[in-house]
Amino acid sequence: MPGRARPPAPLRGVLSGPVDGPARVRATYPEVEAATGLAVEHRHTRVRGRLVRLEGDAAIVRTELGTDRILTLTPGAFAVDGRPVTLVRPRTDHGPGRPKPARTASGSLAPVSHRARTARGGRIWVEGVHDAELVERVWGDDLRVEGVVVERLDGIDGLAGAVQRFAPAPRARLGVLVDHLVPGSKESRLAARVAHPCVLVTGTPFVDVWQAIRPRAAGIDRWPEVARGQPWKEGVCAALGVADPRAMWRRLLASVRTYADLEPELVGAVERLVDFVTAPEG
């Protein structure tokens, strides 16, 4: 309006965007027809494979290990040849009235029968009870159908010896999920001691599995910084004004409904382990 002072223009640098364009522009992605067999990567979970089909608002992708994954279909959700794209139905596949498929919390296609399969020889190991409960929360249905048992290590200091006692084999593959798997960490050094074709160690950069829950799902703005040397869980609880870490964990676990409430690093790590331990022999 005339006479009203305008706010100062925001500072801009050479990387801020087009000089003459708006300060913020909604990202747009080229559309690619979802042809069967198209090689794609889901950018959120890093799951890679060949497109099987689209169903409702999801894409079914078959990984290199032969496992089908049902993944969220949104603008820019996938990459083709390294380029973010929006997958659209082929012109001949309109799918009117097609019902949306039922899904598990992990985003996988829910089977018609939920009867659990006899347990495989393979296992997935996690560090502690919270890791196990979080994996069960999101992937429990998938793991029961596949016959995969999740076991707690209660720490990975003795990982090499535990793997040796397990005696991994083609019919007894072993997947290990590790926190704080970053270069130079104790966890990375312990994981490096385990070298076996039937063992896969994956992990996240997070100090604790709590951090793998997205802050928005937990109802906080961000995870508090914890001083070096202070126990992480206790430091977080103190910063958030929670007296009992067990109460905090119950609140966190209840906040997780699907894989979308977790950070992609954890989702991708668990998905790789599930694919690995359920891979057909060959």
MARDREN-646879 format. One record per residue (C-alpha): x, y, z. Coordinates in steps of 0.02 Angstrom, whole numbers, plus 32768, in hexadecimal, padded with zeros to 4 digits. Example, Ala and Ser with C-alpha at 12.3 -4.5 7.8 and 13.67 -1.06 7.14 Angstrom:
! residues 2
<atom px="8267" py="7F1F" pz="8186"/>
<atom px="82AC" py="7FCB" pz="8165"/>
END
This chain:
! residues 282
<atom px="8000" py="8000" pz="8000"/>
<atom px="803F" py="80B3" pz="7FE0"/>
<atom px="809F" py="80FD" pz="8070"/>
<atom px="80C3" py="8056" pz="80C6"/>
<atom px="817C" py="8034" pz="80DE"/>
<atom px="81B7" py="7F95" pz="808B"/>
<atom px="8222" py="7F1A" pz="80EE"/>
<atom px="82D7" py="7F10" pz="80B6"/>
<atom px="82FB" py="7E90" pz="8030"/>
<atom px="834F" py="7DF2" pz="8070"/>
<atom px="8409" py="7DE1" pz="8056"/>
<atom px="8435" py="7D6F" pz="7FC7"/>
<atom px="84D1" py="7D16" pz="7F91"/>
<atom px="8506" py="7CC8" pz="7EEE"/>
<atom px="84B8" py="7C23" pz="7F22"/>
<atom px="8410" py="7C69" pz="7F5B"/>
<atom px="83B4" py="7C52" pz="7EB6"/>
<atom px="838B" py="7CB2" pz="7E17"/>
<atom px="83BB" py="7D69" pz="7E25"/>
<atom px="8317" py="7DA8" pz="7DDE"/>
<atom px="82AA" py="7D1A" pz="7E20"/>
<atom px="8246" py="7D06" pz="7EC1"/>
<atom px="82A1" py="7CE3" pz="7F63"/>
<atom px="824E" py="7C38" pz="7F73"/>
<atom px="8210" py="7BCE" pz="7EE5"/>
<atom px="81B6" py="7B29" pz="7EFE"/>
<atom px="821E" py="7A9D" pz="7EB8"/>
<atom px="81DC" py="7A4E" pz="7E19"/>
<atom px="8215" py="79A9" pz="7DD1"/>
<atom px="820B" py="7960" pz="7D22"/>
<atom px="8187" py="78DA" pz="7D0D"/>
<atom px="81BB" py="782B" pz="7CD9"/>
<atom px="8140" py="77A3" pz="7CA9"/>
<atom px="8146" py="7712" pz="7D23"/>
<atom px="8173" py="768A" pz="7CA8"/>
<atom px="8187" py="75DA" pz="7CED"/>
<atom px="8240" py="75B2" pz="7D04"/>
<atom px="8277" py="7668" pz="7D14"/>
<atom px="8311" py="7677" pz="7D84"/>
<atom px="82E8" py="76ED" pz="7E13"/>
<atom px="8326" py="7724" pz="7EBE"/>
<atom px="82B1" py="775E" pz="7F47"/>
<atom px="8304" py="77FD" pz="7F86"/>
<atom px="82BF" py="77F4" pz="8037"/>
<atom px="82F0" py="7741" pz="8061"/>
<atom px="837B" py="7726" pz="7FDF"/>
<atom px="8326" py="7685" pz="7FA8"/>
<atom px="835B" py="765A" pz="7EF6"/>
<atom px="8310" py="75E2" pz="7E7A"/>
<atom px="829F" py="75C9" pz="7DE5"/>
<atom px="81EF" py="760E" pz="7DDF"/>
<atom px="8169" py="7589" pz="7DE1"/>
<atom px="80CD" py="75F7" pz="7DDB"/>
<atom px="8072" py="7688" pz="7E2B"/>
<atom px="7FE3" py="7667" pz="7EA3"/>
<atom px="7F80" py="76F7" pz="7EEA"/>
<atom px="7FFA" py="7776" pz="7F2F"/>
<atom px="808B" py="76FC" pz="7F38"/>
<atom px="810C" py="76AB" pz="7EC6"/>
<atom px="813D" py="75F5" pz="7ED8"/>
<atom px="81F8" py="75DD" pz="7EBC"/>
<atom px="8253" py="7537" pz="7EB0"/>
<atom px="8301" py="7541" pz="7EFB"/>
<atom px="839A" py="74E7" pz="7EB7"/>
<atom px="837E" py="7461" pz="7F3D"/>
<atom px="82CF" py="743C" pz="7EFB"/>
<atom px="826D" py="7490" pz="7F88"/>
<atom px="81D8" py="74FC" pz="7F5B"/>
<atom px="81CA" py="75A4" pz="7FB5"/>
<atom px="8136" py="7619" pz="7FB0"/>
<atom px="8172" py="76CC" pz="7FB7"/>
<atom px="811C" py="7774" pz="7FC5"/>
<atom px="80F7" py="77C6" pz="7F1F"/>
<atom px="8106" py="7884" pz="7F2C"/>
<atom px="814F" py="790A" pz="7EB9"/>
<atom px="820B" py="78F2" pz="7EAF"/>
<atom px="8207" py="7856" pz="7F1C"/>
<atom px="8270" py="77EF" pz="7EA3"/>
<atom px="8310" py="7804" pz="7E42"/>
<atom px="832E" py="77BF" pz="7D93"/>
<atom px="83E1" py="77C2" pz="7D54"/>
<atom px="840C" py="782B" pz="7DED"/>
<atom px="838B" py="78B2" pz="7DC3"/>
<atom px="82F5" py="78D6" pz="7E35"/>
<atom px="8253" py="78B5" pz="7DD8"/>
<atom px="8199" py="789F" pz="7DF3"/>
<atom px="8159" py="77F6" pz="7DBC"/>
<atom px="80B2" py="77FB" pz="7D61"/>
<atom px="8043" py="7772" pz="7D1F"/>
<atom px="805E" py="773C" pz="7C6B"/>
<atom px="7FD7" py="7780" pz="7BFC"/>
<atom px="7F8A" py="76D4" pz="7BEA"/>
<atom px="7F83" py="76B6" pz="7CA7"/>
<atom px="7F00" py="7727" pz="7CF2"/>
<atom px="7EC8" py="76AC" pz="7D77"/>
<atom px="7E1A" py="76F5" pz="7D9B"/>
<atom px="7DCE" py="76B4" pz="7E3A"/>
<atom px="7E66" py="764C" pz="7E68"/>
<atom px="7E6A" py="7638" pz="7F26"/>
<atom px="7F03" py="7671" pz="7F84"/>
<atom px="7F6C" py="75DF" pz="7FC1"/>
<atom px="7F76" py="75B9" pz="807A"/>
<atom px="8022" py="75E0" pz="80C0"/>
<atom px="8088" py="75B7" pz="8157"/>
<atom px="80D8" py="763F" pz="81C2"/>
<atom px="8179" py="762A" pz="815E"/>
<atom px="811F" py="7655" pz="80BB"/>
<atom px="8125" py="75A3" pz="807A"/>
<atom px="8091" py="7553" pz="8023"/>
<atom px="802C" py="74F7" pz="80A7"/>
<atom px="8013" py="743F" pz="807C"/>
<atom px="7F65" py="73F6" pz="806A"/>
<atom px="7F8F" py="7379" pz="80F3"/>
<atom px="7FE6" py="73BA" pz="818F"/>
<atom px="8018" py="730C" pz="81CB"/>
<atom px="80CC" py="7310" pz="8208"/>
<atom px="8147" py="72A3" pz="81AD"/>
<atom px="81B8" py="7226" pz="8207"/>
<atom px="8252" py="7281" pz="8246"/>
<atom px="82E6" py="7287" pz="81D0"/>
<atom px="8395" py="7259" pz="8204"/>
<atom px="83C6" py="730E" pz="81E4"/>
<atom px="83BB" py="7395" pz="8268"/>
<atom px="83C0" py="7451" pz="827D"/>
<atom px="8421" py="748D" pz="8314"/>
<atom px="8407" py="7537" pz="8364"/>
<atom px="8466" py="758A" pz="83F1"/>
<atom px="83E1" py="759C" pz="8477"/>
<atom px="832C" py="7592" pz="84AC"/>
<atom px="82FB" py="763B" pz="8463"/>
<atom px="8342" py="760D" pz="83BA"/>
<atom px="82E2" py="7569" pz="83BF"/>
<atom px="823F" py="75BD" pz="83F0"/>
<atom px="824F" py="7640" pz="8367"/>
<atom px="8274" py="75BD" pz="82E2"/>
<atom px="81DF" py="7558" pz="831E"/>
<atom px="8171" py="75F3" pz="831A"/>
<atom px="8191" py="7616" pz="8262"/>
<atom px="81CC" py="7572" pz="8215"/>
<atom px="817B" py="74F1" pz="8287"/>
<atom px="80F5" py="74B9" pz="820C"/>
<atom px="8173" py="74A7" pz="817E"/>
<atom px="81ED" py="7446" pz="81EA"/>
<atom px="816A" py="73CC" pz="8228"/>
<atom px="812F" py="73A9" pz="8177"/>
<atom px="81E4" py="738F" pz="8140"/>
<atom px="820F" py="7326" pz="81D8"/>
<atom px="829B" py="7398" pz="8213"/>
<atom px="82C2" py="73A1" pz="82CC"/>
<atom px="830C" py="743E" pz="831A"/>
<atom px="8381" py="7423" pz="83AD"/>
<atom px="83D5" py="749C" pz="8427"/>
<atom px="8490" py="74A2" pz="843D"/>
<atom px="848C" py="7517" pz="84D4"/>
<atom px="8526" py="756F" pz="848F"/>
<atom px="85A0" py="7542" pz="8405"/>
<atom px="8644" py="7534" pz="8464"/>
<atom px="8642" py="7478" pz="8448"/>
<atom px="85FF" py="747E" pz="8395"/>
<atom px="868D" py="741D" pz="8342"/>
<atom px="8680" py="738D" pz="83BE"/>
<atom px="85C2" py="7389" pz="83B2"/>
<atom px="85CB" py="737F" pz="82F4"/>
<atom px="8648" py="72F0" pz="82FF"/>
<atom px="85D6" py="7290" pz="8375"/>
<atom px="8540" py="72AF" pz="8305"/>
<atom px="859D" py="725E" pz="8271"/>
<atom px="8549" py="72BE" pz="81E2"/>
<atom px="8525" py="725C" pz="8144"/>
<atom px="84BF" py="7271" pz="80A3"/>
<atom px="8425" py="722D" pz="80FD"/>
<atom px="844C" py="728E" pz="819C"/>
<atom px="8477" py="733F" pz="8169"/>
<atom px="8497" py="73BF" pz="81EE"/>
<atom px="846C" py="7479" pz="81EA"/>
<atom px="84AB" py="74F0" pz="8270"/>
<atom px="8465" py="759E" pz="8293"/>
<atom px="84DF" py="7613" pz="82EA"/>
<atom px="84CD" py="76C2" pz="8332"/>
<atom px="8552" py="7747" pz="8313"/>
<atom px="859F" py="76EC" pz="827E"/>
<atom px="860E" py="777B" pz="8245"/>
<atom px="86C7" py="777E" pz="8215"/>
<atom px="8738" py="7779" pz="82AC"/>
<atom px="86B3" py="7744" pz="8329"/>
<atom px="86C5" py="76AE" pz="839C"/>
<atom px="8630" py="7661" pz="8345"/>
<atom px="8681" py="766F" pz="8299"/>
<atom px="8720" py="761C" pz="82D8"/>
<atom px="86BF" py="758B" pz="8324"/>
<atom px="8657" py="7576" pz="8286"/>
<atom px="86F6" py="7573" pz="821C"/>
<atom px="872F" py="74D7" pz="8278"/>
<atom px="869A" py="7478" pz="8232"/>
<atom px="86BC" py="7441" pz="817F"/>
<atom px="8650" py="73B4" pz="813B"/>
<atom px="85ED" py="73A3" pz="809A"/>
<atom px="8552" py="7370" pz="80FD"/>
<atom px="855C" py="7403" pz="8177"/>
<atom px="8524" py="74B5" pz="8155"/>
<atom px="8540" py="7542" pz="81D2"/>
<atom px="84DE" py="75E3" pz="81B5"/>
<atom px="84BF" py="7676" pz="8226"/>
<atom px="8496" py="772C" pz="8240"/>
<atom px="84FE" py="77C3" pz="826F"/>
<atom px="8494" py="77E1" pz="830A"/>
<atom px="84DD" py="77CF" pz="83B8"/>
<atom px="843D" py="7779" pz="83F2"/>
<atom px="83A8" py="772E" pz="8399"/>
<atom px="8339" py="77B5" pz="83E8"/>
<atom px="8385" py="782F" pz="836C"/>
<atom px="8346" py="77C5" pz="82DC"/>
<atom px="8295" py="77FF" pz="8308"/>
<atom px="826E" py="78A0" pz="82AE"/>
<atom px="825B" py="7933" pz="8326"/>
<atom px="81B4" py="7965" pz="82D9"/>
<atom px="816F" py="78B7" pz="82FF"/>
<atom px="81AF" py="78C5" pz="83B2"/>
<atom px="815E" py="796F" pz="83C6"/>
<atom px="8200" py="79D1" pz="83DA"/>
<atom px="8258" py="7A50" pz="836D"/>
<atom px="82FE" py="79F6" pz="836E"/>
<atom px="8365" py="797E" pz="83D5"/>
<atom px="83C2" py="79DB" pz="845F"/>
<atom px="8480" py="79E5" pz="845E"/>
<atom px="84CE" py="797A" pz="84E7"/>
<atom px="8578" py="79A5" pz="852E"/>
<atom px="8604" py="7929" pz="850D"/>
<atom px="8617" py="78B0" pz="859C"/>
<atom px="8562" py="78BF" pz="85D6"/>
<atom px="84F2" py="7826" pz="85BC"/>
<atom px="848F" py="7850" pz="8520"/>
<atom px="83E1" py="7818" pz="8555"/>
<atom px="83EE" py="786B" pz="85FE"/>
<atom px="842D" py="790B" pz="85AD"/>
<atom px="839C" py="790E" pz="8533"/>
<atom px="831D" py="78F1" pz="85BC"/>
<atom px="8369" py="797B" pz="8627"/>
<atom px="8363" py="79F6" pz="8596"/>
<atom px="82AD" py="79CA" pz="8572"/>
<atom px="8278" py="79CE" pz="8629"/>
<atom px="824F" py="7914" pz="8634"/>
<atom px="827E" py="78BE" pz="86D7"/>
<atom px="8271" py="7808" pz="86A1"/>
<atom px="82CA" py="77CA" pz="8603"/>
<atom px="8255" py="7734" pz="85FF"/>
<atom px="81BE" py="77A8" pz="85F4"/>
<atom px="8216" py="7808" pz="856A"/>
<atom px="8233" py="776A" pz="8507"/>
<atom px="817E" py="7735" pz="8518"/>
<atom px="814B" py="77DE" pz="84D4"/>
<atom px="81C7" py="77D0" pz="8444"/>
<atom px="8195" py="7720" pz="8414"/>
<atom px="80DC" py="774E" pz="8415"/>
<atom px="8102" py="77DF" pz="839F"/>
<atom px="8140" py="7768" pz="8316"/>
<atom px="80B6" py="7728" pz="82A5"/>
<atom px="810E" py="7707" pz="8200"/>
<atom px="81BB" py="7711" pz="81B2"/>
<atom px="8196" py="77C6" pz="8186"/>
<atom px="81AD" py="77F1" pz="823E"/>
<atom px="8261" py="77B4" pz="8236"/>
<atom px="82FD" py="7800" pz="81EB"/>
<atom px="832C" py="77BA" pz="8140"/>
<atom px="83D3" py="777B" pz="8182"/>
<atom px="837D" py="76FD" pz="81F4"/>
<atom px="82F9" py="76CE" pz="8174"/>
<atom px="837C" py="76A9" pz="80F0"/>
<atom px="83EB" py="7648" pz="816A"/>
<atom px="835E" py="75D5" pz="81A3"/>
<atom px="831B" py="75BC" pz="80F2"/>
<atom px="83C8" py="7584" pz="80B8"/>
<atom px="83D1" py="7507" pz="8147"/>
<atom px="8325" py="74C0" pz="8122"/>
<atom px="8351" py="74AC" pz="806A"/>
<atom px="83F7" py="745A" pz="8098"/>
<atom px="83B7" py="73D7" pz="8112"/>
<atom px="8321" py="73AA" pz="80A5"/>
<atom px="8382" py="739F" pz="8001"/>
<atom px="836B" py="72FB" pz="7FA3"/>
<atom px="8401" py="728A" pz="7FA1"/>
<atom px="8467" py="728F" pz="7F05"/>
END
